[in-house]
Amino acid sequence: MFYTKGVFGGGMLGEFETLQRQAMMVEIEEIIQATPDYTDVREALRSRNFIPERDEEKIAIWVQPELEIFVLLQINLGGGYAGYRVASYADLEESEGGPAGFNAR
């Protein structure tokens, strides 16, 4: 007998995707915290299939659509960054009523 209820309805598959998303978010946070130069962070994001939605002088927004993750970086003039936020799309939807805060660098 096979137990498939939940496997296709978001059960085990959904749990796996959630774990994969959380692991990637932790990995990206560790990279950002260990890398003071935005150029290196940019390359790390690109190598993990993140796509730049906005990559400008003062702010950068990168998304990973498959895992539904986004990264916001507040860029300093010197090429570093003043703050960042790594979150999932679900986190964004939950915080629509409140401010989207940055983690200070």
Gaussian input, Z-matrix of N, CA and C with variables (Angstrom, degrees):
# hf/3-21g

backbone

0 1
 N
 C     1     B1
 C     2     B2     1     A1
 N     3     B3     2     A2     1     D1
 C     4     B4     3     A3     2     D2
 C     5     B5     4     A4     3     D3
 N     6     B6     5     A5     4     D4
 C     7     B7     6     A6     5     D5
 C     8     B8     7     A7     6     D6
 N     9     B9     8     A8     7     D7
 C    10    B10     9     A9     8     D8
 C    11    B11    10    A10     9     D9
 N    12    B12    11    A11    10    D10
 C    13    B13    12    A12    11    D11
 C    14    B14    13    A13    12    D12
 N    15    B15    14    A14    13    D13
 C    16    B16    15    A15    14    D14
 C    17    B17    16    A16    15    D15
 N    18    B18    17    A17    16    D16
 C    19    B19    18    A18    17    D17
 C    20    B20    19    A19    18    D18
 N    21    B21    20    A20    19    D19
 C    22    B22    21    A21    20    D20
 C    23    B23    22    A22    21    D21
 N    24    B24    23    A23    22    D22
 C    25    B25    24    A24    23    D23
 C    26    B26    25    A25    24    D24
 N    27    B27    26    A26    25    D25
 C    28    B28    27    A27    26    D26
 C    29    B29    28    A28    27    D27
 N    30    B30    29    A29    28    D28
 C    31    B31    30    A30    29    D29
 C    32    B32    31    A31    30    D30
 N    33    B33    32    A32    31    D31
 C    34    B34    33    A33    32    D32
 C    35    B35    34    A34    33    D33
 N    36    B36    35    A35    34    D34
 C    37    B37    36    A36    35    D35
 C    38    B38    37    A37    36    D36
 N    39    B39    38    A38    37    D37
 C    40    B40    39    A39    38    D38
 C    41    B41    40    A40    39    D39
 N    42    B42    41    A41    40    D40
 C    43    B43    42    A42    41    D41
 C    44    B44    43    A43    42    D42
 N    45    B45    44    A44    43    D43
 C    46    B46    45    A45    44    D44
 C    47    B47    46    A46    45    D45
 N    48    B48    47    A47    46    D46
 C    49    B49    48    A48    47    D47
 C    50    B50    49    A49    48    D48
 N    51    B51    50    A50    49    D49
 C    52    B52    51    A51    50    D50
 C    53    B53    52    A52    51    D51
 N    54    B54    53    A53    52    D52
 C    55    B55    54    A54    53    D53
 C    56    B56    55    A55    54    D54
 N    57    B57    56    A56    55    D55
 C    58    B58    57    A57    56    D56
 C    59    B59    58    A58    57    D57
 N    60    B60    59    A59    58    D58
 C    61    B61    60    A60    59    D59
 C    62    B62    61    A61    60    D60
 N    63    B63    62    A62    61    D61
 C    64    B64    63    A63    62    D62
 C    65    B65    64    A64    63    D63
 N    66    B66    65    A65    64    D64
 C    67    B67    66    A66    65    D65
 C    68    B68    67    A67    66    D66
 N    69    B69    68    A68    67    D67
 C    70    B70    69    A69    68    D68
 C    71    B71    70    A70    69    D69
 N    72    B72    71    A71    70    D70
 C    73    B73    72    A72    71    D71
 C    74    B74    73    A73    72    D72
 N    75    B75    74    A74    73    D73
 C    76    B76    75    A75    74    D74
 C    77    B77    76    A76    75    D75
 N    78    B78    77    A77    76    D76
 C    79    B79    78    A78    77    D77
 C    80    B80    79    A79    78    D78
 N    81    B81    80    A80    79    D79
 C    82    B82    81    A81    80    D80
 C    83    B83    82    A82    81    D81
 N    84    B84    83    A83    82    D82
 C    85    B85    84    A84    83    D83
 C    86    B86    85    A85    84    D84
 N    87    B87    86    A86    85    D85
 C    88    B88    87    A87    86    D86
 C    89    B89    88    A88    87    D87
 N    90    B90    89    A89    88    D88
 C    91    B91    90    A90    89    D89
 C    92    B92    91    A91    90    D90
 N    93    B93    92    A92    91    D91
 C    94    B94    93    A93    92    D92
 C    95    B95    94    A94    93    D93
 N    96    B96    95    A95    94    D94
 C    97    B97    96    A96    95    D95
 C    98    B98    97    A97    96    D96
 N    99    B99    98    A98    97    D97
 C   100   B100    99    A99    98    D98
 C   101   B101   100   A100    99    D99
 N   102   B102   101   A101   100   D100
 C   103   B103   102   A102   101   D101
 C   104   B104   103   A103   102   D102
 N   105   B105   104   A104   103   D103
 C   106   B106   105   A105   104   D104
 C   107   B107   106   A106   105   D105
 N   108   B108   107   A107   106   D106
 C   109   B109   108   A108   107   D107
 C   110   B110   109   A109   108   D108
 N   111   B111   110   A110   109   D109
 C   112   B112   111   A111   110   D110
 C   113   B113   112   A112   111   D111
 N   114   B114   113   A113   112   D112
 C   115   B115   114   A114   113   D113
 C   116   B116   115   A115   114   D114
 N   117   B117   116   A116   115   D115
 C   118   B118   117   A117   116   D116
 C   119   B119   118   A118   117   D117
 N   120   B120   119   A119   118   D118
 C   121   B121   120   A120   119   D119
 C   122   B122   121   A121   120   D120
 N   123   B123   122   A122   121   D121
 C   124   B124   123   A123   122   D122
 C   125   B125   124   A124   123   D123
 N   126   B126   125   A125   124   D124
 C   127   B127   126   A126   125   D125
 C   128   B128   127   A127   126   D126
 N   129   B129   128   A128   127   D127
 C   130   B130   129   A129   128   D128
 C   131   B131   130   A130   129   D129
 N   132   B132   131   A131   130   D130
 C   133   B133   132   A132   131   D131
 C   134   B134   133   A133   132   D132
 N   135   B135   134   A134   133   D133
 C   136   B136   135   A135   134   D134
 C   137   B137   136   A136   135   D135
 N   138   B138   137   A137   136   D136
 C   139   B139   138   A138   137   D137
 C   140   B140   139   A139   138   D138
 N   141   B141   140   A140   139   D139
 C   142   B142   141   A141   140   D140
 C   143   B143   142   A142   141   D141
 N   144   B144   143   A143   142   D142
 C   145   B145   144   A144   143   D143
 C   146   B146   145   A145   144   D144
 N   147   B147   146   A146   145   D145
 C   148   B148   147   A147   146   D146
 C   149   B149   148   A148   147   D147
 N   150   B150   149   A149   148   D148
 C   151   B151   150   A150   149   D149
 C   152   B152   151   A151   150   D150
 N   153   B153   152   A152   151   D151
 C   154   B154   153   A153   152   D152
 C   155   B155   154   A154   153   D153
 N   156   B156   155   A155   154   D154
 C   157   B157   156   A156   155   D155
 C   158   B158   157   A157   156   D156
 N   159   B159   158   A158   157   D157
 C   160   B160   159   A159   158   D158
 C   161   B161   160   A160   159   D159
 N   162   B162   161   A161   160   D160
 C   163   B163   162   A162   161   D161
 C   164   B164   163   A163   162   D162
 N   165   B165   164   A164   163   D163
 C   166   B166   165   A165   164   D164
 C   167   B167   166   A166   165   D165
 N   168   B168   167   A167   166   D166
 C   169   B169   168   A168   167   D167
 C   170   B170   169   A169   168   D168
 N   171   B171   170   A170   169   D169
 C   172   B172   171   A171   170   D170
 C   173   B173   172   A172   171   D171
 N   174   B174   173   A173   172   D172
 C   175   B175   174   A174   173   D173
 C   176   B176   175   A175   174   D174
 N   177   B177   176   A176   175   D175
 C   178   B178   177   A177   176   D176
 C   179   B179   178   A178   177   D177
 N   180   B180   179   A179   178   D178
 C   181   B181   180   A180   179   D179
 C   182   B182   181   A181   180   D180
 N   183   B183   182   A182   181   D181
 C   184   B184   183   A183   182   D182
 C   185   B185   184   A184   183   D183
 N   186   B186   185   A185   184   D184
 C   187   B187   186   A186   185   D185
 C   188   B188   187   A187   186   D186
 N   189   B189   188   A188   187   D187
 C   190   B190   189   A189   188   D188
 C   191   B191   190   A190   189   D189
 N   192   B192   191   A191   190   D190
 C   193   B193   192   A192   191   D191
 C   194   B194   193   A193   192   D192
 N   195   B195   194   A194   193   D193
 C   196   B196   195   A195   194   D194
 C   197   B197   196   A196   195   D195
 N   198   B198   197   A197   196   D196
 C   199   B199   198   A198   197   D197
 C   200   B200   199   A199   198   D198
 N   201   B201   200   A200   199   D199
 C   202   B202   201   A201   200   D200
 C   203   B203   202   A202   201   D201
 N   204   B204   203   A203   202   D202
 C   205   B205   204   A204   203   D203
 C   206   B206   205   A205   204   D204
 N   207   B207   206   A206   205   D205
 C   208   B208   207   A207   206   D206
 C   209   B209   208   A208   207   D207
 N   210   B210   209   A209   208   D208
 C   211   B211   210   A210   209   D209
 C   212   B212   211   A211   210   D210
 N   213   B213   212   A212   211   D211
 C   214   B214   213   A213   212   D212
 C   215   B215   214   A214   213   D213
 N   216   B216   215   A215   214   D214
 C   217   B217   216   A216   215   D215
 C   218   B218   217   A217   216   D216
 N   219   B219   218   A218   217   D217
 C   220   B220   219   A219   218   D218
 C   221   B221   220   A220   219   D219
 N   222   B222   221   A221   220   D220
 C   223   B223   222   A222   221   D221
 C   224   B224   223   A223   222   D222
 N   225   B225   224   A224   223   D223
 C   226   B226   225   A225   224   D224
 C   227   B227   226   A226   225   D225
 N   228   B228   227   A227   226   D226
 C   229   B229   228   A228   227   D227
 C   230   B230   229   A229   228   D228
 N   231   B231   230   A230   229   D229
 C   232   B232   231   A231   230   D230
 C   233   B233   232   A232   231   D231
 N   234   B234   233   A233   232   D232
 C   235   B235   234   A234   233   D233
 C   236   B236   235   A235   234   D234
 N   237   B237   236   A236   235   D235
 C   238   B238   237   A237   236   D236
 C   239   B239   238   A238   237   D237
 N   240   B240   239   A239   238   D238
 C   241   B241   240   A240   239   D239
 C   242   B242   241   A241   240   D240
 N   243   B243   242   A242   241   D241
 C   244   B244   243   A243   242   D242
 C   245   B245   244   A244   243   D243
 N   246   B246   245   A245   244   D244
 C   247   B247   246   A246   245   D245
 C   248   B248   247   A247   246   D246
 N   249   B249   248   A248   247   D247
 C   250   B250   249   A249   248   D248
 C   251   B251   250   A250   249   D249
 N   252   B252   251   A251   250   D250
 C   253   B253   252   A252   251   D251
 C   254   B254   253   A253   252   D252
 N   255   B255   254   A254   253   D253
 C   256   B256   255   A255   254   D254
 C   257   B257   256   A256   255   D255
 N   258   B258   257   A257   256   D256
 C   259   B259   258   A258   257   D257
 C   260   B260   259   A259   258   D258
 N   261   B261   260   A260   259   D259
 C   262   B262   261   A261   260   D260
 C   263   B263   262   A262   261   D261
 N   264   B264   263   A263   262   D262
 C   265   B265   264   A264   263   D263
 C   266   B266   265   A265   264   D264
 N   267   B267   266   A266   265   D265
 C   268   B268   267   A267   266   D266
 C   269   B269   268   A268   267   D267
 N   270   B270   269   A269   268   D268
 C   271   B271   270   A270   269   D269
 C   272   B272   271   A271   270   D270
 N   273   B273   272   A272   271   D271
 C   274   B274   273   A273   272   D272
 C   275   B275   274   A274   273   D273
 N   276   B276   275   A275   274   D274
 C   277   B277   276   A276   275   D275
 C   278   B278   277   A277   276   D276
 N   279   B279   278   A278   277   D277
 C   280   B280   279   A279   278   D278
 C   281   B281   280   A280   279   D279
 N   282   B282   281   A281   280   D280
 C   283   B283   282   A282   281   D281
 C   284   B284   283   A283   282   D282
 N   285   B285   284   A284   283   D283
 C   286   B286   285   A285   284   D284
 C   287   B287   286   A286   285   D285
 N   288   B288   287   A287   286   D286
 C   289   B289   288   A288   287   D287
 C   290   B290   289   A289   288   D288
 N   291   B291   290   A290   289   D289
 C   292   B292   291   A291   290   D290
 C   293   B293   292   A292   291   D291
 N   294   B294   293   A293   292   D292
 C   295   B295   294   A294   293   D293
 C   296   B296   295   A295   294   D294
 N   297   B297   296   A296   295   D295
 C   298   B298   297   A297   296   D296
 C   299   B299   298   A298   297   D297
 N   300   B300   299   A299   298   D298
 C   301   B301   300   A300   299   D299
 C   302   B302   301   A301   300   D300
 N   303   B303   302   A302   301   D301
 C   304   B304   303   A303   302   D302
 C   305   B305   304   A304   303   D303
 N   306   B306   305   A305   304   D304
 C   307   B307   306   A306   305   D305
 C   308   B308   307   A307   306   D306
 N   309   B309   308   A308   307   D307
 C   310   B310   309   A309   308   D308
 C   311   B311   310   A310   309   D309
 N   312   B312   311   A311   310   D310
 C   313   B313   312   A312   311   D311
 C   314   B314   313   A313   312   D312

   B1=1.4441
   B2=1.5231
   B3=1.3238
   B4=1.4551
   B5=1.5098
   B6=1.2881
   B7=1.4603
   B8=1.5166
   B9=1.3195
   B10=1.4609
   B11=1.5167
   B12=1.3243
   B13=1.4604
   B14=1.5176
   B15=1.2924
   B16=1.4595
   B17=1.5132
   B18=1.3267
   B19=1.4569
   B20=1.5206
   B21=1.3289
   B22=1.4507
   B23=1.5153
   B24=1.3077
   B25=1.4510
   B26=1.5121
   B27=1.2944
   B28=1.4525
   B29=1.5145
   B30=1.3228
   B31=1.4567
   B32=1.5085
   B33=1.3255
   B34=1.4666
   B35=1.5164
   B36=1.3191
   B37=1.4604
   B38=1.5249
   B39=1.3156
   B40=1.4670
   B41=1.5149
   B42=1.3306
   B43=1.4635
   B44=1.5189
   B45=1.3290
   B46=1.4631
   B47=1.5251
   B48=1.3303
   B49=1.4613
   B50=1.5260
   B51=1.3238
   B52=1.4662
   B53=1.5287
   B54=1.3239
   B55=1.4622
   B56=1.5204
   B57=1.3205
   B58=1.4631
   B59=1.5327
   B60=1.3258
   B61=1.4658
   B62=1.5271
   B63=1.3243
   B64=1.4642
   B65=1.5204
   B66=1.3250
   B67=1.4649
   B68=1.5258
   B69=1.3278
   B70=1.4615
   B71=1.5286
   B72=1.3263
   B73=1.4603
   B74=1.5303
   B75=1.3131
   B76=1.4692
   B77=1.5207
   B78=1.3240
   B79=1.4649
   B80=1.5318
   B81=1.3230
   B82=1.4638
   B83=1.5251
   B84=1.3282
   B85=1.4757
   B86=1.5278
   B87=1.3195
   B88=1.4641
   B89=1.5272
   B90=1.3221
   B91=1.4709
   B92=1.5209
   B93=1.3172
   B94=1.4638
   B95=1.5311
   B96=1.3206
   B97=1.4596
   B98=1.5288
   B99=1.3280
   B100=1.4620
   B101=1.5246
   B102=1.3361
   B103=1.4529
   B104=1.5251
   B105=1.3246
   B106=1.4617
   B107=1.5319
   B108=1.3269
   B109=1.4591
   B110=1.5206
   B111=1.3182
   B112=1.4605
   B113=1.5257
   B114=1.3080
   B115=1.4684
   B116=1.5279
   B117=1.3236
   B118=1.4644
   B119=1.5283
   B120=1.3197
   B121=1.4646
   B122=1.5272
   B123=1.3005
   B124=1.4718
   B125=1.5266
   B126=1.3141
   B127=1.4669
   B128=1.5237
   B129=1.3262
   B130=1.4661
   B131=1.5265
   B132=1.3174
   B133=1.4648
   B134=1.5236
   B135=1.3042
   B136=1.4672
   B137=1.5338
   B138=1.3174
   B139=1.4616
   B140=1.5308
   B141=1.3285
   B142=1.4664
   B143=1.5377
   B144=1.3257
   B145=1.4686
   B146=1.5283
   B147=1.3223
   B148=1.4568
   B149=1.5186
   B150=1.3169
   B151=1.4553
   B152=1.5276
   B153=1.3372
   B154=1.4672
   B155=1.5292
   B156=1.3124
   B157=1.4700
   B158=1.5251
   B159=1.3088
   B160=1.4750
   B161=1.5199
   B162=1.3039
   B163=1.4621
   B164=1.5170
   B165=1.3167
   B166=1.4573
   B167=1.5230
   B168=1.3167
   B169=1.4512
   B170=1.5288
   B171=1.3467
   B172=1.4596
   B173=1.5237
   B174=1.3186
   B175=1.4610
   B176=1.5194
   B177=1.3269
   B178=1.4615
   B179=1.5196
   B180=1.3311
   B181=1.4543
   B182=1.5183
   B183=1.3182
   B184=1.4589
   B185=1.5244
   B186=1.3245
   B187=1.4625
   B188=1.5294
   B189=1.3071
   B190=1.4573
   B191=1.5310
   B192=1.3508
   B193=1.4593
   B194=1.5265
   B195=1.3130
   B196=1.4615
   B197=1.5209
   B198=1.3381
   B199=1.4640
   B200=1.5260
   B201=1.3234
   B202=1.4657
   B203=1.5346
   B204=1.3338
   B205=1.4653
   B206=1.5220
   B207=1.3286
   B208=1.4588
   B209=1.5257
   B210=1.3438
   B211=1.4564
   B212=1.5192
   B213=1.3233
   B214=1.4602
   B215=1.5255
   B216=1.3075
   B217=1.4635
   B218=1.5158
   B219=1.3151
   B220=1.4661
   B221=1.5229
   B222=1.3278
   B223=1.4593
   B224=1.5291
   B225=1.3432
   B226=1.4660
   B227=1.5241
   B228=1.3138
   B229=1.4690
   B230=1.5199
   B231=1.3134
   B232=1.4570
   B233=1.5138
   B234=1.3259
   B235=1.4599
   B236=1.5109
   B237=1.3296
   B238=1.4594
   B239=1.5126
   B240=1.2987
   B241=1.4511
   B242=1.5190
   B243=1.3274
   B244=1.4586
   B245=1.5214
   B246=1.3149
   B247=1.4442
   B248=1.5094
   B249=1.3265
   B250=1.4542
   B251=1.5201
   B252=1.3062
   B253=1.4593
   B254=1.5208
   B255=1.3246
   B256=1.4571
   B257=1.5242
   B258=1.3340
   B259=1.4622
   B260=1.5227
   B261=1.3107
   B262=1.4663
   B263=1.5222
   B264=1.3157
   B265=1.4562
   B266=1.5241
   B267=1.3403
   B268=1.4638
   B269=1.5299
   B270=1.3361
   B271=1.4696
   B272=1.5199
   B273=1.3175
   B274=1.4603
   B275=1.5279
   B276=1.3252
   B277=1.4588
   B278=1.5284
   B279=1.3382
   B280=1.4570
   B281=1.5193
   B282=1.3377
   B283=1.4625
   B284=1.5229
   B285=1.3399
   B286=1.4650
   B287=1.5229
   B288=1.3189
   B289=1.4612
   B290=1.5209
   B291=1.3242
   B292=1.4557
   B293=1.5049
   B294=1.3212
   B295=1.4611
   B296=1.5312
   B297=1.3040
   B298=1.4538
   B299=1.5143
   B300=1.3090
   B301=1.4569
   B302=1.5075
   B303=1.3127
   B304=1.4583
   B305=1.5184
   B306=1.3240
   B307=1.4657
   B308=1.5188
   B309=1.3085
   B310=1.4567
   B311=1.5121
   B312=1.2865
   B313=1.4618
   B314=1.4943
   A1=108.93
   A2=116.74
   A3=122.38
   A4=110.12
   A5=115.76
   A6=120.75
   A7=107.17
   A8=116.25
   A9=119.64
   A10=112.74
   A11=117.36
   A12=118.64
   A13=108.79
   A14=116.58
   A15=120.14
   A16=112.65
   A17=117.78
   A18=119.48
   A19=109.95
   A20=116.95
   A21=120.43
   A22=111.84
   A23=117.76
   A24=121.13
   A25=112.76
   A26=118.02
   A27=120.73
   A28=113.04
   A29=119.30
   A30=123.05
   A31=112.84
   A32=116.83
   A33=121.15
   A34=111.77
   A35=117.00
   A36=120.18
   A37=110.32
   A38=116.32
   A39=120.83
   A40=112.27
   A41=116.18
   A42=120.40
   A43=110.63
   A44=117.11
   A45=121.04
   A46=110.72
   A47=116.67
   A48=120.80
   A49=110.83
   A50=116.89
   A51=120.89
   A52=110.66
   A53=117.16
   A54=120.63
   A55=111.21
   A56=116.65
   A57=121.42
   A58=109.90
   A59=116.93
   A60=122.23
   A61=110.47
   A62=116.42
   A63=120.39
   A64=111.69
   A65=116.72
   A66=120.14
   A67=110.88
   A68=117.23
   A69=120.53
   A70=110.45
   A71=117.11
   A72=120.03
   A73=110.58
   A74=117.19
   A75=121.10
   A76=110.00
   A77=117.06
   A78=121.54
   A79=111.28
   A80=116.73
   A81=120.83
   A82=110.75
   A83=117.57
   A84=120.00
   A85=110.58
   A86=117.50
   A87=121.34
   A88=110.93
   A89=116.83
   A90=120.82
   A91=109.82
   A92=117.03
   A93=120.86
   A94=110.61
   A95=116.54
   A96=120.15
   A97=112.43
   A98=116.90
   A99=120.79
   A100=113.51
   A101=117.90
   A102=121.75
   A103=110.24
   A104=118.26
   A105=120.15
   A106=114.89
   A107=118.03
   A108=120.75
   A109=110.74
   A110=117.22
   A111=121.86
   A112=112.58
   A113=118.45
   A114=121.14
   A115=110.49
   A116=117.08
   A117=120.76
   A118=111.35
   A119=117.27
   A120=121.23
   A121=109.63
   A122=116.32
   A123=121.64
   A124=110.34
   A125=117.57
   A126=121.26
   A127=111.45
   A128=117.15
   A129=120.73
   A130=110.60
   A131=117.10
   A132=120.85
   A133=110.80
   A134=115.96
   A135=120.83
   A136=110.46
   A137=117.59
   A138=120.68
   A139=112.70
   A140=117.04
   A141=121.92
   A142=111.79
   A143=114.95
   A144=123.35
   A145=114.38
   A146=117.00
   A147=120.45
   A148=108.06
   A149=116.05
   A150=122.41
   A151=108.37
   A152=117.53
   A153=118.71
   A154=111.46
   A155=116.13
   A156=120.83
   A157=109.57
   A158=114.24
   A159=121.18
   A160=106.34
   A161=116.99
   A162=121.97
   A163=107.09
   A164=115.11
   A165=121.47
   A166=111.17
   A167=114.55
   A168=122.01
   A169=113.51
   A170=117.75
   A171=120.46
   A172=114.50
   A173=117.46
   A174=119.77
   A175=110.58
   A176=114.56
   A177=120.64
   A178=108.51
   A179=115.10
   A180=121.45
   A181=107.21
   A182=116.19
   A183=122.59
   A184=107.97
   A185=117.24
   A186=121.25
   A187=110.72
   A188=114.33
   A189=122.61
   A190=104.90
   A191=117.15
   A192=120.55
   A193=114.75
   A194=118.20
   A195=120.73
   A196=111.35
   A197=117.13
   A198=121.35
   A199=112.23
   A200=116.35
   A201=122.56
   A202=112.09
   A203=114.09
   A204=122.35
   A205=108.25
   A206=115.78
   A207=119.35
   A208=109.44
   A209=114.84
   A210=122.75
   A211=107.52
   A212=116.62
   A213=121.97
   A214=107.47
   A215=115.98
   A216=121.29
   A217=109.01
   A218=115.90
   A219=121.78
   A220=106.27
   A221=116.55
   A222=123.03
   A223=111.33
   A224=115.83
   A225=122.28
   A226=109.41
   A227=116.32
   A228=120.77
   A229=112.65
   A230=118.42
   A231=121.70
   A232=115.15
   A233=118.46
   A234=120.25
   A235=113.96
   A236=116.88
   A237=119.89
   A238=108.81
   A239=116.75
   A240=119.34
   A241=110.19
   A242=115.33
   A243=122.06
   A244=111.78
   A245=117.50
   A246=120.99
   A247=110.64
   A248=114.77
   A249=119.25
   A250=109.41
   A251=115.10
   A252=121.81
   A253=107.50
   A254=115.71
   A255=123.04
   A256=105.89
   A257=117.40
   A258=120.24
   A259=110.42
   A260=114.69
   A261=120.20
   A262=108.94
   A263=115.98
   A264=120.02
   A265=110.11
   A266=117.16
   A267=121.07
   A268=110.43
   A269=117.39
   A270=121.05
   A271=110.32
   A272=116.45
   A273=121.27
   A274=110.48
   A275=116.64
   A276=120.74
   A277=111.07
   A278=117.59
   A279=121.86
   A280=111.99
   A281=118.06
   A282=121.06
   A283=113.40
   A284=118.14
   A285=120.19
   A286=112.01
   A287=117.54
   A288=120.08
   A289=112.82
   A290=117.78
   A291=121.50
   A292=111.82
   A293=116.34
   A294=120.00
   A295=112.19
   A296=115.86
   A297=121.97
   A298=107.99
   A299=117.45
   A300=121.15
   A301=113.15
   A302=114.99
   A303=122.37
   A304=108.70
   A305=115.94
   A306=120.83
   A307=106.51
   A308=116.51
   A309=120.02
   A310=110.86
   A311=116.25
   A312=123.38
   A313=109.38
   D1=133.97
   D2=179.25
   D3=-104.15
   D4=140.31
   D5=176.47
   D6=-104.94
   D7=105.16
   D8=-177.35
   D9=-111.46
   D10=-12.15
   D11=179.59
   D12=-60.51
   D13=125.57
   D14=-179.76
   D15=96.13
   D16=-32.70
   D17=179.82
   D18=-62.40
   D19=-43.38
   D20=179.53
   D21=-96.34
   D22=-14.75
   D23=-178.60
   D24=-96.10
   D25=16.82
   D26=176.82
   D27=106.47
   D28=-7.53
   D29=-178.25
   D30=-58.83
   D31=-100.89
   D32=-176.63
   D33=-64.43
   D34=-40.16
   D35=179.24
   D36=-63.22
   D37=-43.05
   D38=177.68
   D39=-62.95
   D40=-39.38
   D41=178.44
   D42=-65.44
   D43=-40.66
   D44=178.33
   D45=-62.72
   D46=-44.63
   D47=178.93
   D48=-62.92
   D49=-39.11
   D50=178.30
   D51=-64.12
   D52=-44.12
   D53=178.03
   D54=-63.86
   D55=-41.08
   D56=178.74
   D57=-63.42
   D58=-42.85
   D59=178.77
   D60=-62.41
   D61=-46.81
   D62=-179.17
   D63=-63.62
   D64=-40.10
   D65=178.76
   D66=-63.61
   D67=-42.27
   D68=179.07
   D69=-65.63
   D70=-40.07
   D71=-179.61
   D72=-63.51
   D73=-41.77
   D74=177.59
   D75=-64.07
   D76=-43.85
   D77=179.07
   D78=-59.47
   D79=-44.92
   D80=-179.76
   D81=-65.83
   D82=-41.66
   D83=177.20
   D84=-59.88
   D85=-42.92
   D86=179.57
   D87=-63.57
   D88=-40.47
   D89=178.34
   D90=-63.21
   D91=-46.69
   D92=-178.55
   D93=-62.21
   D94=-43.90
   D95=-178.40
   D96=-67.26
   D97=-30.07
   D98=-177.54
   D99=-91.71
   D100=-9.32
   D101=-173.55
   D102=-120.71
   D103=105.46
   D104=-177.06
   D105=-76.03
   D106=-18.09
   D107=-176.05
   D108=-99.37
   D109=127.20
   D110=-177.76
   D111=-62.36
   D112=-32.05
   D113=179.66
   D114=-58.68
   D115=-41.54
   D116=178.77
   D117=-70.11
   D118=-37.97
   D119=176.66
   D120=-63.48
   D121=-42.96
   D122=178.78
   D123=-56.72
   D124=-46.24
   D125=-179.96
   D126=-65.88
   D127=-38.36
   D128=178.20
   D129=-64.42
   D130=-41.74
   D131=178.12
   D132=-64.83
   D133=-45.98
   D134=-179.59
   D135=-60.13
   D136=-40.65
   D137=-178.61
   D138=-69.45
   D139=-15.09
   D140=178.15
   D141=-105.89
   D142=23.70
   D143=175.25
   D144=66.25
   D145=28.32
   D146=171.41
   D147=-82.65
   D148=147.12
   D149=-178.27
   D150=-116.95
   D151=131.49
   D152=178.81
   D153=-73.54
   D154=119.63
   D155=173.64
   D156=-87.17
   D157=-33.62
   D158=178.65
   D159=-153.00
   D160=123.69
   D161=-178.50
   D162=-136.96
   D163=81.13
   D164=-173.35
   D165=-117.27
   D166=-175.61
   D167=-175.02
   D168=-61.27
   D169=-39.49
   D170=-174.06
   D171=-107.85
   D172=-19.71
   D173=-177.03
   D174=-147.63
   D175=145.93
   D176=176.10
   D177=-131.98
   D178=137.74
   D179=176.34
   D180=-128.59
   D181=121.52
   D182=179.88
   D183=-120.44
   D184=141.26
   D185=178.97
   D186=-126.91
   D187=149.17
   D188=173.75
   D189=-121.11
   D190=91.33
   D191=-171.22
   D192=-62.26
   D193=-33.46
   D194=-177.68
   D195=-64.82
   D196=-38.59
   D197=179.76
   D198=-99.18
   D199=-1.86
   D200=179.30
   D201=56.82
   D202=52.58
   D203=179.55
   D204=-120.12
   D205=145.16
   D206=171.34
   D207=-132.12
   D208=153.86
   D209=179.16
   D210=-128.74
   D211=126.05
   D212=175.14
   D213=-111.62
   D214=133.09
   D215=178.26
   D216=-129.03
   D217=129.64
   D218=174.41
   D219=-94.68
   D220=114.72
   D221=-171.44
   D222=-90.45
   D223=137.53
   D224=171.52
   D225=-87.03
   D226=162.13
   D227=178.42
   D228=-62.75
   D229=-29.29
   D230=-177.00
   D231=-81.56
   D232=0.49
   D233=178.52
   D234=102.04
   D235=-7.52
   D236=174.63
   D237=-91.31
   D238=-160.25
   D239=177.98
   D240=-142.88
   D241=148.78
   D242=-175.75
   D243=-91.16
   D244=-27.31
   D245=-178.66
   D246=-163.54
   D247=167.04
   D248=-178.85
   D249=-154.28
   D250=165.32
   D251=172.36
   D252=-149.01
   D253=131.25
   D254=174.52
   D255=-117.73
   D256=123.45
   D257=-176.81
   D258=-153.14
   D259=167.04
   D260=175.13
   D261=-95.63
   D262=164.98
   D263=177.27
   D264=-58.66
   D265=-37.03
   D266=179.94
   D267=-63.24
   D268=-38.02
   D269=177.23
   D270=-61.69
   D271=-39.94
   D272=179.86
   D273=-64.11
   D274=-44.06
   D275=179.92
   D276=-63.65
   D277=-37.89
   D278=-179.19
   D279=-69.05
   D280=-31.05
   D281=-175.20
   D282=-99.96
   D283=15.77
   D284=-178.65
   D285=-59.34
   D286=-31.02
   D287=-178.95
   D288=-78.71
   D289=-19.43
   D290=-177.38
   D291=-117.00
   D292=175.60
   D293=-179.89
   D294=-72.02
   D295=145.53
   D296=174.27
   D297=-90.88
   D298=95.63
   D299=-175.44
   D300=-79.94
   D301=156.89
   D302=177.04
   D303=-103.84
   D304=149.54
   D305=168.46
   D306=-82.52
   D307=126.94
   D308=-178.78
   D309=-71.10
   D310=145.72
   D311=178.37
   D312=-85.44

